Amino acid sequence: MMEPIVQYKDIHKSFGDTHVLKGINLDIRPSEKIAIIGPSGSGKTTIIRLLMTLEEPTDGDIIVDGTNLWKMEAGGDGKMKKANEKHLSKVRNEIGMVFQHFNLFPHKTILDNCVTPLVQVRKMSKKDAVELSRQMLDRVGLNDKYEAYPSHLSGGQKQRVAMARALVMKPKIMLFDEVTSALDPELVGEVLEVIRDLADNEDMAMVLVTHEMDFALEVADRVLFLDGGVIAESGTADEVINTSDNPRLQDFLRRFRDA
């Protein structure tokens, strides 16, 4: 079996007196597609924000491709200290994230939204960055929108730009944070179709925080049910969504079936 690309080791996260994550242990394999489901406040988004270095764990270790994300060697004696920004940035380069609210640069065209991180972070030439960005925008069905600004796009189109911007960085792990929850219902399908294509055709690991149960059943190798800051259920999509007898999970799923 392949070594995990990501390991969460006894991860805790508190915000003030609120203990959000309570000892998360999770291995993510290369190419594995994982969906995280659970009620609001269960810690779903916090799990991926820790991996993207947007939040710092209160305790525990996260290992990315063999490297401790939040800690680094203090010297030659093997002792560890808190990671500096240079270390965080280097490890974070393996990870891409698509946010719920797009996070695009409003004053840049969608082509420049993709080109900018390639030039500034990857130090790619402008010519090569433009070529790769065009390829990724074509991939998500926006080949006719290179010079458009975000304000001229629908929510679904903005989310597809955000995916292209993450994809140009060639991440080993891609994170999706409730990427359809801010969209009008008629736009959800176009975004899910792009994610479905990525899941089917890309080798990168993917972690999707989602409330789209049918979609999770379709694309996820594994589904995690978070409840009260712990992984209360883990298994194949069918095991978790269709056959689990966990009463908390059943109550959570019932709300979607009754909606």
N, C-alpha and C positions, 0 to 999 in steps of 0.2 A: 504493500500500500504506500502511496506517495506521502511524503512528509507534508504536514500542514503548511499552507502559505501564511496563515494567520493563526495564532494561539492566544486566547484569553485565559489567563491563569489567576483564578480567585480574585476577580475584579470587583471592587467596591467603588461606588460613587455616591457621595452625599452632597446635597446643596443645603448648606446650613444644617438644620436639624432633620432634614428630610433625607432618609437613606433610600436612594433610588435604585441602585444595583447592589445586590447582596450576595456576592460571591459567585460571579459568572465564570464558568469554565466552558470553553467552546473552542473546538478546532475547526478550521475551514480549509478544505483541501483545494489544491489548484484545480481550476475549471468547475468547481462545485457551485451550484446555484441554490442559495438558501433564501427562504422567505421568513420574515419575522412578523408574527401577528400577536395581537393582545390588546387589552383595553387601554384607554387613554391613561397616561401616567404610570404605565407598567415598566418603562425604561427602554422601550424599543429604539427610539431615536438616539437616546444617550449612548447606546452600545456603538452605533456607527459614528457618532460625533467624537467619541474617544479614539476611534481608529483613525479618523481624519485630523486628529490633534486639535479639534475645536473645543474639546473639554479635556481636562486632565483627571485621571483616576485618583481617587482618594487612597486606594491601596490596590496592590496586585500588579501584574506584569502583562503587557501585550507584546507578543513576538511577531514580527513581520519578516517573512522570508529569512528566518534565522537570526534577525537582529532585534534586540530589545528596543521598542519604540520610545518609551518614556524615560529610559535610563541609559547611561553610557559609562564606559570605563573611566575611573578617576585617575588611573595611572597604570603602571605595569604589574601591579600586585593583584589584579582581578577585582578590586573593589569597585562598586558602582556608585554613581552620583546622578543627580537629576540631569536629564538631557538638555543641551542648549538648543537654540533655534537652528543652528547649522545642522546638527544631528537630526532634529525633528524634520527639517525640510528635506534632507537626503532620503530618509526612510519614507516620508510622505509622498515622494515622487512616484512610488509604486502604486499609489492609490488614486482613484478618481471618484468624485461624488457628484450626484445630481440632486439638487435641492428642491424642496416643495415649491419655493417661490422664485425659481429660475436663477436669480443672482447674476443677471447679465449687466454689462456696462451699457447704460442707456444712451451714452453719447457716441458709441462706436457702432459701426455696421455689424451685421452678424458675422461677416467674414473676419473683420478685425477682432471680434470677440474671441474667435478661435485662434487667430494668428498671434495675438498678444502673449498668451502664456508660452507658446512655443518659442518665441523670440526671447522673452524675458527670463523664462525658467529653464528651458531646454537649450537656450543659446543657439537656436537654429537660424540659418540665414532667412531673410525675409522671403526670398524667392521660394525656397523649399517649404517654408511655413505656409505660404499661400497655396501652394500645390496640394499639400497634405490637408489643409483646412477645406479646400474645395472638395476633395475626395470624401471627407467625412460629412460635409453638408449634403453632398449628393447621396451618401449612404442613408441619411435620415430623411431624404425626400425634399430637400430645400435647395435644389440646384438653380432655381429661378429667383432666389432671394438673397444672393450674396451681398448686394449693396443696400438692402433694407435695414432699417433701424428697429430695435425691439418694439418701440411704440407702434409700429405699423403691422405687427404680427398678432395673430391670435394666441391665446394661452397655450394651445397645443403646439403651435409652431415655436413659441419661445422655449417650451420644454424640450423640443427636439434640437434646438440650437444648443441648449445647455448640455444635452447628451453628446452632441458633436464636439463641443468644447472639451468635455472630459475625455472623449475617445481619442482626440488628436495626441494626447499625452501618452498613449499606449500603456495604460495602467495594467498591472497584474490583478488588481482587485477593483471592482466597480461597486459603488454604494448608491442605492436609490432610496431617498427618504420621502415616502408618501407622495410620489411624483405626480399622481393624478388627483390628489385631494383638493387642490386649488383650481381645478379645471371644471368648466361647464360639462355636464354629462355627455353632450354630443361630441366633445373633443377627447374624451378619455380613450376611445378606441384607437385613435391614430398614434397616441403615445405608447399604449400597450403593444401595438403592432411592432413598433421599433424595438422595444425591449424583448419581445418574443423573438425577433430576428437575431438580436445580439445573443440571446440565450442559446439559440439553435446553432449559431455559426461562429461564435467566438470562444477561445480557450480560457479567457480570464475568469476568475472567480467573481461571482455576483452575489451581493446581499441586498435584498429588497425588503424594506419596511413597508408593509402594504395592508390595505383593508379589502383588496380585490381577491376574494377567496377562490373564485373560479379560475382566475389567472394564476394564483399560487398553485392550485391543483395541476394546472397545465404545464408550468415551466420549472417549478422548484424540484430539486433533487431531495431537499429536506426542508421541513417546516418546523420552526420553533414557536412555541406559545409562551409568551412572557406574562407573568402574573405576579404582582407584588415584588418586582425586582429580582425574580429568579426564573430560570427556565423550567416551567412547570410541565412541559411536554415537548418531546423531540422525536421526530421520526419521518418517514416518507410523507409526502403530501396526503396520500390516501389514508395512511394510518392516523394522522393528526386530525384532518378535517372531516373524514368520513366515518372512521371506525373507533376513535378514542371514546372511552366512557368517563373521562375526567369531567366531573360535574361543573367545574369552573369554566372549562373550555366549552362544554356543551351550552352553558348559559350565554357565553360570549358569542358563539356561532348562531345561537337562536335569534339574537338581535338582528343579525344580517339576513337570516332567512325570513324573518317577519317584517323586515323593512319594505 
